[in-house]
Amino acid sequence: MKLTLPQGYSRIRFRRRRRAHYKHGNLLPITELEPGERGEITCIKGNRKIIQRLADLGLTPNTCISIVKTAPFNGPVEIAVRGCKLAIGRDIAENILVKMKEN
């Protein structure tokens, strides 16, 4: 089945438009944060296995996290949560939505 986009939309514009939807207010994926910025997890999207795995690592709603560093070329994101540093793949990290916090 081939995906058809509305007339006047390219695939790139469509992705940007979806990403802008998550920036409603202060809510955005952790991949959008810069190293050193902090946020509070508000929700995690994904199937049951992903949500359970992240919960086992300590990533639950209302948990404060900070970005340590991001790898280049769409590599993993290193975060600090509950006194531990974790490296999470970018595809999973895009499903973790946070609310920005002041340093």
N, C-alpha and C positions, 0 to 999 in steps of 0.2 A: 504494500500500500504506500503510495507516494504522498508526502505531505505537500499540500498546496497552501500557499500564503496569500493573503489578500493582495489585490492589485496595488502596486506601488511599494510593497514591502520586500526587502531582501532578507535573507536569513540572518545577517548580522544585525540589521535594524530590529528584527523581531526579538532577538536575544536581549539586546539592550533595553528594549521596552519592558520585557519581563523582569529584568534585574531592577529597573527603576521602581517597579511595584513594591519590592521589598524595602525600599528606602522611605517608606511611608512613616513620617515622624522620625524617630530615632532607631527604628528597626532595620537592621541590615545583616548580611552574612559576615562571618568572621574573616573571610577572605578579603573583604573590603577595608579592614582595619590596617593601620600602619604599625610597624614594630614599636612597642612601648605604649600603645593605646590599650585602654581597658574597657571592658563591657560586662554586662550581666546577661546571661543566657535567658531568653524568654521562651523559645520553643525550638524543637528539633524536628525536622521533617525527615521522612524516610520510612522504610518498612520496619517491621518489628525487630528484625535481627540487628539493624543498624542502631536503632534507638536503644536496644538492650545492651549492645556492645559499648556504646558511649556512656550509658548509665553505669556500667561496670567500671569504666575508667574514671568515673566521678563527674562526668558532664551531665548535669541535670538542670532543669529550670531553676532560676534564682541563684545560680552559682556565678561568682565573679571570676573572670578569666582575663589574662593579658596576653598580647601577642609578643613573643620573644623575637622570632625572625621568620621570614618567608624565603623559601628556596626559589631560585630563578627557574624560568621555563616551566611554569605551572607545576612545580614540585610541591612537596609537603609543607605544611604550616606548623611551626613549633609554637606551642602555647604553654603558659604556666597556669595551673589550676590546683587549688588546695595544697600549695607547697611543692608540687611536682611539675616537671616539664614533660610534655607529651608532644609527639610528632604525629600529625593526622594528615592523611591524604587530602589533596585539594578538593576532590570530588565529594568526599564526605563532609569536609569543612564548609562547603558552600551550603549545606543543609542545616547548619547551626546558626540560628538567628539570634542576634544580641541587641541589647539597648546600650547605647554609649554611656560611659561614666566619665566623670571628671577625674583627673589624676590626683 
